[in-house]
Amino acid sequence: MSAHACKSTGAGADTIAPAPAHRRRGILRGQAVMNESKYQALGLLFLRVSGAVFLMWVHGLPKLLHYSDQLALIEDPFHLGTHVTLCLAIVAEVLCPLLIIAGVRVRLACLPILAVLWVALLVVHPQWTVFEGQFGWLLLIIFTSILIAGPGRLALSQRYA
């Protein structure tokens, strides 16, 4: 212990004096940074999970569960064939969101989603107004934010890296 940390009483017992004010402020500042980091990690987890669940629920699972019906409905803007186009959409709208939820290869998993969203908004539905395509634009904002920020600390890739 340092000389200023202990204070001797008349009875011979030592007591620990409180840390100087400048040290207490540093500890509090460190706790604030730790809390901020924790909240950022929770915010990124919420963004990842909510965006991925909405994408899967609204677009991915209906394509997967009603595959044959979707073959007749899906647009094929690049003439790859409806089976290939639908399989690529299912990968982007089911497999990639599952990876993002788990926190595995998150940035890489965002790329197919962003590609499908850009194709849908600019190639398949160029006539849509921002109002008509607002769900797609919001998903584009969410997954671009995840691509930029990364998965955060609450991800399997961070736990086992």
C-alpha positions in Angstrom: 0.0 0.0 0.0 1.1 3.5 -0.6 1.9 5.9 2.3 -1.3 7.9 1.8 -3.6 4.9 1.5 -3.4 3.9 5.2 -4.2 6.0 8.1 -3.3 5.0 11.5 -5.7 5.5 14.4 -4.7 6.1 18.0 -5.6 2.5 19.0 -3.0 1.1 16.6 -5.5 -0.2 14.0 -5.0 0.8 10.4 -7.9 1.9 8.2 -7.9 2.5 4.5 -8.4 6.2 3.5 -10.6 6.9 0.5 -8.8 7.3 -2.7 -7.9 10.9 -3.7 -10.6 12.7 -5.7 -8.7 12.6 -9.0 -8.5 8.8 -8.8 -12.2 8.4 -7.9 -13.1 10.5 -11.0 -11.0 8.2 -13.1 -12.7 5.1 -11.8 -16.1 6.6 -12.4 -15.1 7.7 -15.9 -13.9 4.1 -16.6 -17.2 2.7 -15.4 -19.0 5.2 -17.7 -17.0 3.9 -20.6 -17.7 0.3 -19.7 -21.4 1.0 -19.4 -21.4 2.9 -22.7 -19.6 -0.1 -24.4 -22.2 -2.5 -22.9 -25.0 -0.4 -24.2 -23.4 -0.2 -27.6 -23.1 -3.9 -27.7 -26.7 -4.3 -26.7 -27.8 -1.8 -29.3 -25.9 -3.6 -32.1 -27.4 -7.0 -30.9 -30.9 -5.4 -31.0 -30.2 -4.0 -34.5 -28.9 -7.3 -35.8 -31.6 -9.5 -34.4 -34.6 -7.2 -35.2 -33.5 -6.4 -38.7 -32.8 -10.1 -39.5 -36.0 -11.3 -37.9 -38.1 -8.8 -39.9 -36.3 -9.7 -43.2 -36.8 -13.4 -42.6 -40.4 -13.1 -41.4 -41.7 -10.9 -44.2 -39.6 -12.0 -47.1 -37.5 -15.1 -46.5 -39.8 -17.6 -44.8 -42.7 -17.1 -47.2 -40.3 -17.9 -50.1 -38.9 -20.9 -48.3 -42.3 -22.3 -47.1 -44.1 -21.7 -50.4 -41.3 -22.4 -52.8 -43.4 -23.6 -55.7 -45.9 -20.8 -55.4 -43.0 -18.3 -55.3 -41.5 -19.6 -58.5 -44.5 -18.2 -60.4 -44.2 -14.8 -58.6 -40.5 -14.1 -58.4 -39.0 -11.6 -60.9 -35.9 -12.8 -62.8 -34.3 -9.5 -63.8 -30.9 -11.1 -64.8 -32.4 -14.1 -66.6 -30.7 -16.6 -64.4 -33.9 -18.8 -64.3 -36.6 -18.6 -61.6 -35.1 -21.5 -59.6 -31.7 -19.9 -59.4 -33.1 -16.5 -58.6 -35.4 -17.9 -55.9 -32.6 -19.9 -54.3 -30.3 -16.8 -54.3 -33.1 -14.8 -52.6 -33.7 -17.6 -50.0 -30.0 -17.6 -49.2 -30.0 -13.8 -48.8 -33.3 -13.7 -46.9 -33.1 -16.8 -44.7 -29.5 -18.1 -44.4 -27.8 -14.7 -44.1 -30.2 -13.4 -41.4 -29.6 -16.6 -39.4 -25.9 -15.9 -39.5 -26.4 -12.3 -38.6 -28.6 -13.3 -35.6 -25.9 -15.7 -34.4 -23.2 -13.2 -35.0 -21.2 -15.3 -37.4 -19.6 -13.7 -40.4 -21.9 -10.8 -40.0 -20.3 -8.3 -42.4 -20.1 -11.0 -45.1 -23.7 -12.0 -44.5 -24.9 -8.4 -45.0 -23.5 -8.3 -48.6 -26.0 -10.7 -50.2 -28.9 -9.0 -48.4 -27.8 -5.6 -49.5 -27.4 -6.9 -53.1 -30.9 -8.3 -53.1 -32.3 -5.1 -51.7 -30.5 -2.9 -54.2 -31.7 -5.1 -57.1 -35.3 -5.1 -55.7 -35.4 -1.3 -55.3 -33.5 -0.2 -58.4 -34.0 -2.9 -61.0 -37.2 -4.8 -60.2 -39.2 -1.9 -58.8 -37.7 1.3 -60.1 -41.1 2.9 -60.3 -41.7 2.7 -56.6 -41.7 5.9 -54.7 -39.9 6.1 -51.4 -43.2 5.7 -49.7 -44.0 2.4 -51.6 -40.5 1.1 -51.0 -40.0 2.3 -47.5 -39.6 -1.2 -45.9 -36.8 -2.0 -48.4 -35.1 1.3 -47.8 -35.3 0.8 -44.0 -33.8 -2.6 -44.4 -31.1 -1.2 -46.6 -30.3 1.4 -43.8 -30.3 -1.3 -41.1 -28.0 -3.8 -42.9 -25.7 -1.0 -44.2 -25.3 0.1 -40.5 -24.5 -3.4 -39.4 -22.0 -3.7 -42.3 -20.3 -0.5 -41.2 -20.5 -1.1 -37.4 -19.9 -4.9 -37.3 -21.6 -7.3 -35.0 -20.5 -5.9 -31.7 -19.2 -7.8 -28.7 -22.4 -10.0 -28.3 -21.7 -12.2 -31.2 -20.5 -15.8 -31.6 -17.6 -14.7 -33.8 -16.4 -12.5 -30.9 -16.8 -15.2 -28.3 -14.8 -17.9 -30.2 -12.3 -15.7 -32.1 
